[in-house]
Amino acid sequence: MQPQSPQPRAPAEPQPTVTPLPVPEYTELVTIRQTAGEPGDYDVTIVFRHPIQASGMDGRIPLAEERDGDSGLRIPGPITATLRLEGLPDLVIYLATNSTGRLAKAASTVAASTAGEAVSLVQNHLGVYLSRLCFESDAPITIDQVQAVEVSTRHITQHVVVRGRTRTVNAMPEIRVESPFFRAAFSVYREGLNSTNPYYSLLCFYRVIEGCQQYLSLVAPLIKNRGMAPTSEPLIVEDLDGISQDFPSWIGKRCNAVSQALLKDFRVPVAHGLSVAETLHAADQVDQESKYWKAVPVARQIARKSITQTMTMRKKLGTGIVSELGET
């Protein structure tokens, strides 16, 4: 991207109101749209968030024009940059600063078939540049909100991370010192819940799944040696959190089978996604991020079922220390 003289960009004039967002069950990336959009021009605005600011939104989602934006990274000044795209019109992106001189927003007007296509075109190409900018500055840059406004109708599409619902515990669990394995399992599961990064969140939940599988491979022979039935009911993937919309073929299948699919399609790419022969995973691509967000609730469900099953199996060995399981 070659910087050019800053050029003013006409502000978007979206609808004055935005419908308050229904609060999802868990923290997740959501799309809010009035319509899918028709072929034409779209004003795309990307708002950056300071690394110390809390991620996620609640209630009514503000318009991009209502927010200052702040990446935490000071740049020489606002610039207009042009990307030469093969077979497509040039992509012109305006990088704006806030009152403190820090990178605040990116904006572009593009021709696209739908709002989703407009967002992908801008964010995917901008993401590559942001990744390079992060390397040069050695500083994080986080996208907080993406907005596309259809120029002809002023219809709005927004992509934001939304905080989940307030959960309630009616009966507190017993406070006790857990065994080493379950301390680790609960801790990693909590990391997955806390993270608003879909790549790390999914990786945490898969770590739980793998750990439970290994732990059960030690527990089952001990139960059998003590003359008890080592088997338990098979774990089945249920249609929770709307996962059937994205993975209909996984509903009703055994968790072990689906976890293998997660391993191949998600866990391996996120952990080993840099290869000279084949680049499996690019975190600055909006379609990749969306793909991982959709898979997170599947991994979370299997991880939760796996811990529950593992706890049930471990209880069969009693409450005492079992040295064969590394307990001390």
QUICOR-V354808 format. One record per residue. N is the residue number from 0. RES is the residue in one letter. PSI is psi in degrees with one decimal (* if undefined). Layout:
n: <N:N>
res: <RES:RES>
psi: <PSI:PSI>
This chain:
n: <0:1:2:3:4:5:6:7:8:9:10:11:12:13:14:15:16:17:18:19:20:21:22:23:24:25:26:27:28:29:30:31:32:33:34:35:36:37:38:39:40:41:42:43:44:45:46:47:48:49:50:51:52:53:54:55:56:57:58:59:60:61:62:63:64:65:66:67:68:69:70:71:72:73:74:75:76:77:78:79:80:81:82:83:84:85:86:87:88:89:90:91:92:93:94:95:96:97:98:99:100:101:102:103:104:105:106:107:108:109:110:111:112:113:114:115:116:117:118:119:120:121:122:123:124:125:126:127:128:129:130:131:132:133:134:135:136:137:138:139:140:141:142:143:144:145:146:147:148:149:150:151:152:153:154:155:156:157:158:159:160:161:162:163:164:165:166:167:168:169:170:171:172:173:174:175:176:177:178:179:180:181:182:183:184:185:186:187:188:189:190:191:192:193:194:195:196:197:198:199:200:201:202:203:204:205:206:207:208:209:210:211:212:213:214:215:216:217:218:219:220:221:222:223:224:225:226:227:228:229:230:231:232:233:234:235:236:237:238:239:240:241:242:243:244:245:246:247:248:249:250:251:252:253:254:255:256:257:258:259:260:261:262:263:264:265:266:267:268:269:270:271:272:273:274:275:276:277:278:279:280:281:282:283:284:285:286:287:288:289:290:291:292:293:294:295:296:297:298:299:300:301:302:303:304:305:306:307:308:309:310:311:312:313:314:315:316:317:318:319:320:321:322:323:324:325:326:327>
res: <M:Q:P:Q:S:P:Q:P:R:A:P:A:E:P:Q:P:T:V:T:P:L:P:V:P:E:Y:T:E:L:V:T:I:R:Q:T:A:G:E:P:G:D:Y:D:V:T:I:V:F:R:H:P:I:Q:A:S:G:M:D:G:R:I:P:L:A:E:E:R:D:G:D:S:G:L:R:I:P:G:P:I:T:A:T:L:R:L:E:G:L:P:D:L:V:I:Y:L:A:T:N:S:T:G:R:L:A:K:A:A:S:T:V:A:A:S:T:A:G:E:A:V:S:L:V:Q:N:H:L:G:V:Y:L:S:R:L:C:F:E:S:D:A:P:I:T:I:D:Q:V:Q:A:V:E:V:S:T:R:H:I:T:Q:H:V:V:V:R:G:R:T:R:T:V:N:A:M:P:E:I:R:V:E:S:P:F:F:R:A:A:F:S:V:Y:R:E:G:L:N:S:T:N:P:Y:Y:S:L:L:C:F:Y:R:V:I:E:G:C:Q:Q:Y:L:S:L:V:A:P:L:I:K:N:R:G:M:A:P:T:S:E:P:L:I:V:E:D:L:D:G:I:S:Q:D:F:P:S:W:I:G:K:R:C:N:A:V:S:Q:A:L:L:K:D:F:R:V:P:V:A:H:G:L:S:V:A:E:T:L:H:A:A:D:Q:V:D:Q:E:S:K:Y:W:K:A:V:P:V:A:R:Q:I:A:R:K:S:I:T:Q:T:M:T:M:R:K:K:L:G:T:G:I:V:S:E:L:G:E:T>
psi: <121.3:121.8:140.7:179.9:134.6:134.1:135.4:147.9:129.1:130.1:145.4:152.4:69.4:173.6:145.3:-16.7:150.0:132.2:131.4:145.1:131.4:130.0:124.2:169.0:-42.2:168.6:129.9:162.7:126.2:156.3:128.2:121.1:149.3:-41.6:166.9:-25.4:155.0:165.5:134.1:-163.3:144.9:135.6:116.1:126.6:132.8:125.8:133.2:151.8:138.7:140.6:-28.0:-7.3:144.9:139.6:158.2:155.0:161.6:154.5:-140.1:133.1:121.8:155.6:154.1:-32.7:-20.8:-5.7:146.1:-40.5:143.9:106.5:-15.8:-1.7:117.9:132.5:164.0:-27.0:173.5:142.3:155.5:126.1:147.7:128.8:127.0:112.7:130.9:124.1:1.6:159.4:155.7:142.1:112.4:122.5:130.2:122.8:115.2:150.1:159.6:-171.0:-18.7:-0.7:7.7:148.6:124.8:-44.8:161.9:141.9:147.0:149.4:122.7:155.7:130.2:164.8:-33.8:169.1:-40.0:-39.4:-38.5:-44.8:-45.6:-42.8:-47.2:-50.2:-37.5:-41.5:-38.9:-38.5:-38.2:-42.1:-41.1:-39.2:-41.8:-41.3:-38.2:-40.5:-46.3:-38.5:-15.9:43.1:146.8:149.7:118.8:129.5:127.3:-29.2:138.8:130.3:134.5:128.7:121.1:118.2:-41.4:-33.3:-15.8:19.8:144.9:138.2:131.2:144.6:117.2:155.7:126.9:136.2:147.0:179.3:156.6:125.7:155.1:133.0:115.7:-27.3:112.5:140.1:158.7:134.6:116.3:168.9:113.4:161.3:159.4:-42.3:-47.4:-29.8:-45.8:-42.6:-47.0:-38.0:-46.4:-37.5:-42.2:-39.6:-42.0:-39.8:-39.0:-30.8:137.0:16.1:115.4:-31.8:-48.8:-38.7:-47.9:-38.8:-39.2:-48.1:-35.8:-31.7:-39.6:-45.6:-48.7:-41.7:-41.8:-38.5:-42.5:-41.2:-42.3:-29.4:-21.1:-36.6:-43.3:-47.0:-35.5:-41.5:-42.3:-41.7:-23.2:9.3:18.5:159.3:120.4:-8.6:158.6:168.4:138.5:143.7:129.3:138.2:125.1:161.9:77.5:149.0:26.3:23.8:-17.5:-21.1:-33.1:-27.7:62.3:-31.3:-13.3:-18.2:130.2:-7.3:160.1:143.9:-34.9:-40.9:-42.4:-34.7:-31.4:-37.6:-39.6:-39.1:-48.7:-45.8:-19.0:-52.7:-46.7:-47.6:-40.0:-28.2:-25.0:46.4:17.6:110.3:141.0:-38.1:-37.7:121.8:109.9:-20.5:124.9:108.9:-16.9:8.6:124.8:-32.5:-33.6:-44.0:-42.9:-40.2:-43.4:-37.3:-40.0:-32.3:-20.0:-48.2:-25.9:-48.7:-38.6:-43.2:-44.7:-39.0:-42.2:-44.9:-36.8:-43.7:-43.6:-45.1:-42.2:-39.6:-41.5:-43.9:-39.6:-34.0:-24.9:-21.4:2.1:-176.5:-5.3:171.9:134.4:105.4:-30.6:-19.2:10.6:17.6:141.4:*>
